[in-house]
Amino acid sequence: KLGEAETAAKAQSKHDLAESQMPDAVRYFTAMAEEEKAAKLAEFEEGGGEMSVATAYFNRLAAEEKAERLRMAEEEPERMPMAIQKFTLAAEEKRQKKKAALEELKANPPPVPVGVTHFTPDADQL
């Protein structure tokens, strides 16, 4: 769960980039397909008129179980065993330190070596 927010942010940025590059026709038909899918799902969940009694019962039962699972997940957060938590947090800390070091190198790159500047006249522009 430590990287879920970061992964979600990356996925959202990729989605936004893809949407910005998407042609208007593709965007229109994608939105229309999503609306149709949502309408079909809503019709199914409402239990359209042709649904049998058994199907309606089991759909209602599944919806209640799903609601119960969501309620339980909100009440009690998922617990991680102490041993796994210790090593996971240590690995996450190492990863954050490496990421910070890379960001520091990107912000302040090391000077170009003398040999590179000697044999590559345009190296000072790198």
N, C-alpha and C positions, 0 to 999 in steps of 0.2 A: 504494500500500500504506500510505501514511501515514494515511489516514482510515478504513481498514478496521476497526480496533478501535473507533473512535468510532461508525461506522455500525452495526457489530454490536451495540454497547451500546444505541444508540437503537432498533434493531429488537427487541432483547430486551425493552426496557422497554415498547415498544408491544405486543408479544406478551403480556407479563405483564398489562398493563392490559386487553387484550381478554379474556384468560382470566378475570380477576377479575370482569368484567361479564357473562360468558357464563352463560346459564341451565344448570341441571344436565342437562337432557335433551340440549341441544346438545353439552355437554361429553362426555356419555356416548357419543353416537353419533359424535362426532368421534374419540374415543379408539378406539372399535370399528373405525371405518374405517381408522385408522392401523395397527391391529393386523392387519387383513385384508390391507392393502397390504404390510406387512412379511412376512406369511406367504407371500403370493403371490411376492414377490421372492425369499425364501429358497428356496421350492420351485423357482423358475426357475433360480436359481444352483446349486442342487444337481443340476439336470438331471433332472427328473422322468422316470419310466419311459418316457414316450411320445416322448422327444426322439430325433431321428435322430442318427446317428453324425456327420454333417457339422455339424449344429447344435451338438452337444456339443463338437466340435473347435474351432469358431469361437468359442464362448462361452469355452472354456478359454483360447484364444489372446487374446481381448479382455481377460480377467481378468489374464493375465500382462502384457500391455502396460500395463494400468492400474496394476498393482503396480510395474512398472518406472518409469513416469512419476512415481508418488508417491515412490519411492526416490530418483530423480534430483532431484526438487524438494526433498527433505529434505537431500540431500547438498550441492547447490549452490544457494544462494539466487539469486533472479532479480536480474540486474544491470541497472542503469539507466545509459544513456550519460551521460557527465559533463555535457554541455551541458543535457540534460533535467533531470538531478539538481540542477544549480545553480539553475535557474529554478524548479523544483518546490519545492525547499527554501526559496527566497526567498519564494515565494508562500505557502507554509505558515506561514512566520514572520510575514508580514504578517497572515495570517488569525488567527493566535494573538494577535497584538498587538491587532487590532480586537476580538476576542472578550474579551480581558482588559479593554479600555477599556469595552466595553459592560457587563461584569460590575461594574466599578467604578462606572459610572453607576447601575446598578440598586441597588447597595449604598448609595451616597451620592448621591441625586438632587440636582440643583442647586436653589437656592431658587426659590420661585415669584416671578415678576416682579411689580413693584408694580402695574402696570396690570391684571394679572389679579386681584390681591387687591382692587383698588378696585372693579372692575365685577362681580366674582363673590364675594359674601360668604362662600360656603362653600369658597373655593379653598384656605384654609389646611388643610383636611382632606384635600386631594389628596395 
